[in-house]
Amino acid sequence: MINIIIADDHSIIRDGLKSMLEKNDFCKIVGEASNGEELLALLKTTPCDVVCTDISMPVMDGVEATKQILKSFPKTKVMCLSMHEEAGFIKKMMEAGAVGYVFKDSTKDELKQAIQSVHSGKKYFNQKLFDILLNMESGGKEVNILSSREKEILKLIAEEYTNPEIAEKLFLSVRTVDTHRQNLIQKLDVKNTAGLVKYAIKSGLA
């Protein structure tokens, strides 16, 4: 039996994964966390074989949490379960020490295969992931790495809309807009909002 902890800041994702995985007899969900700090605290009292963690989480993200897990709980395998399909995010998780990377739109069978692979000491990265890394443009900062929603938000940022204004315009929560803003800063390798504006102008989005 493989003991698993799920870390994701969306309870609906955690509930869905728990429901799907507990139908199998190969694993058991022994804990849940909504951010990296909760995950590390949980691991002190609840040892597990595999951690399935998202990247974008408040307080402490999946990249930093993975680094800390490898230092403090070296026997625990970390597998990333994320919606991010950008090479930059994938590389950061791999460099942090994740031994698996699965997209949230993966099938139940693939998720099972990934968990069993990392538990047995192997790495699991599917073909889609390798294609993304191979097709990465030099520098990794081309506009085509952005989703249509991110391009839309970047354009509004360049037009000096605030997060609440963008949220109202696009019918999103302010928190979601802030997450997109932080992701854009990471993806485009800029330091702040001014850097985003410069990039938007340079790329023709503004």
C-alpha positions in Angstrom: 0.0 0.0 0.0 1.4 3.4 -1.0 0.7 6.2 1.5 0.0 9.5 -0.2 -0.4 13.1 0.8 -2.1 15.6 -1.6 -1.1 19.2 -1.6 -3.3 21.7 -3.6 -4.8 25.0 -2.6 -8.2 24.1 -4.2 -10.3 21.8 -2.1 -12.3 20.6 -5.1 -9.1 19.3 -6.7 -8.0 17.5 -3.5 -11.5 16.0 -3.1 -11.5 14.8 -6.7 -8.1 13.2 -6.4 -9.0 11.6 -3.1 -12.2 10.2 -4.6 -10.4 8.9 -7.7 -7.4 7.4 -5.9 -9.3 5.7 -3.0 -11.2 3.6 -5.5 -7.9 1.8 -6.1 -6.4 -0.7 -3.7 -2.8 0.2 -4.4 -2.8 3.4 -2.3 -4.2 5.3 0.7 -4.6 9.1 1.2 -3.1 9.7 4.6 -3.3 13.5 4.6 -4.1 16.8 2.7 -2.5 20.2 2.7 -3.5 23.5 1.0 0.0 25.0 0.8 3.7 24.1 1.2 3.9 25.1 4.9 0.9 22.9 5.8 2.5 20.1 3.8 5.8 20.3 5.7 4.1 20.4 9.0 1.9 17.4 8.1 4.9 15.4 7.1 6.4 15.7 10.6 3.5 13.8 12.1 2.3 11.8 9.1 5.1 10.1 7.1 4.1 9.1 3.6 5.7 7.4 0.5 4.6 9.9 -2.2 3.6 13.5 -2.1 1.4 14.8 -5.0 1.8 18.5 -5.0 0.7 21.4 -7.2 3.1 24.3 -8.0 1.1 27.4 -7.5 0.0 27.6 -3.9 -0.1 30.4 -1.4 2.3 30.9 1.6 4.8 28.4 0.1 4.6 27.1 -3.4 5.3 23.6 -4.7 8.9 24.3 -5.8 10.1 25.5 -2.4 8.1 22.8 -0.6 9.8 20.2 -2.8 13.3 21.5 -1.9 12.4 21.4 1.8 11.0 17.9 1.6 14.2 16.6 0.0 16.2 18.1 2.8 14.0 17.0 5.7 12.3 13.9 4.4 14.7 12.4 1.8 12.8 9.1 1.6 9.6 10.8 0.5 9.1 10.9 -3.3 7.6 14.1 -4.7 5.4 14.1 -7.8 4.1 17.3 -9.3 0.4 17.3 -10.3 -0.2 20.6 -12.1 -2.1 22.5 -14.8 1.1 24.3 -15.8 2.4 23.1 -19.2 5.2 25.7 -19.5 8.8 24.6 -19.7 9.9 27.1 -17.1 7.6 25.6 -14.4 8.5 22.0 -15.4 12.2 22.7 -15.2 11.9 24.4 -11.8 10.1 21.4 -10.3 12.6 19.0 -11.8 15.5 21.1 -10.5 13.9 21.2 -7.0 13.9 17.4 -7.0 10.5 16.2 -8.2 10.7 12.7 -9.7 7.4 12.9 -11.5 5.3 15.5 -13.3 1.7 14.8 -14.3 -0.8 17.2 -15.8 -4.2 17.6 -14.2 -6.0 16.5 -17.3 -4.2 13.1 -17.2 -6.2 9.9 -17.0 -6.8 7.9 -13.9 -4.6 5.1 -15.4 -1.7 7.5 -16.1 -1.9 8.9 -12.5 -1.8 5.4 -11.1 1.2 4.5 -13.3 3.0 7.7 -12.3 2.5 7.1 -8.6 3.6 3.5 -8.8 6.7 4.5 -10.9 8.0 7.1 -8.5 7.2 4.9 -5.5 9.4 2.1 -7.0 12.3 4.5 -7.4 11.8 5.5 -11.1 11.0 8.8 -12.6 7.8 9.6 -14.4 7.6 12.3 -17.1 5.2 11.6 -20.0 5.7 12.3 -23.7 3.7 15.5 -23.7 6.1 16.9 -21.1 9.2 16.0 -23.1 7.7 17.5 -26.2 7.2 20.8 -24.3 10.8 20.8 -23.1 12.2 20.0 -26.5 10.1 22.7 -28.2 11.1 25.4 -25.7 12.4 28.5 -27.4 15.8 29.6 -26.5 15.4 31.9 -23.5 11.9 30.5 -22.8 10.4 33.9 -22.9 8.4 33.9 -26.2 4.8 35.1 -26.0 3.6 31.7 -27.3 4.3 30.2 -23.9 1.4 32.2 -22.5 -2.2 31.0 -22.4 -4.9 33.2 -24.1 -6.1 34.2 -20.6 -2.5 35.2 -19.6 -2.1 37.3 -22.7 -5.4 39.0 -22.0 -4.4 39.8 -18.4 -0.9 41.0 -19.6 -2.6 43.3 -22.0 -4.8 44.8 -19.3 -1.8 45.2 -16.9 0.0 47.1 -19.7 -3.1 49.3 -20.0 -2.7 50.2 -16.3 -5.7 48.3 -15.0 -5.5 47.3 -11.3 -6.1 43.7 -10.1 -9.6 44.5 -8.9 -10.4 46.2 -12.2 -9.1 43.2 -14.2 -11.0 40.8 -12.0 -14.3 42.8 -12.6 -13.7 43.1 -16.3 -12.9 39.3 -16.8 -15.3 38.0 -14.2 -12.5 36.5 -12.1 -11.6 36.7 -8.4 -8.9 39.2 -7.4 -6.9 36.3 -6.0 -7.0 34.5 -9.4 -5.8 37.7 -11.2 -3.0 38.1 -8.6 -1.9 34.5 -9.2 -1.9 35.1 -13.0 0.2 38.2 -12.4 2.8 36.3 -10.3 2.9 33.5 -12.8 3.5 36.0 -15.6 6.4 37.5 -13.7 7.9 34.1 -13.3 7.3 32.9 -16.8 8.7 36.0 -18.5 11.6 36.3 -16.1 10.9 39.9 -15.1 11.1 41.5 -11.7 7.9 43.5 -11.3 4.8 45.0 -13.0 7.0 47.5 -14.9 8.8 44.6 -16.5 5.5 43.1 -17.5 4.5 46.3 -19.2 7.8 46.6 -21.0 7.5 43.0 -22.2 3.9 43.6 -23.4 4.9 46.6 -25.4 7.9 44.8 -26.9 5.8 41.7 -27.9 3.1 43.8 -29.4 0.4 43.0 -26.9 0.1 46.6 -25.8 
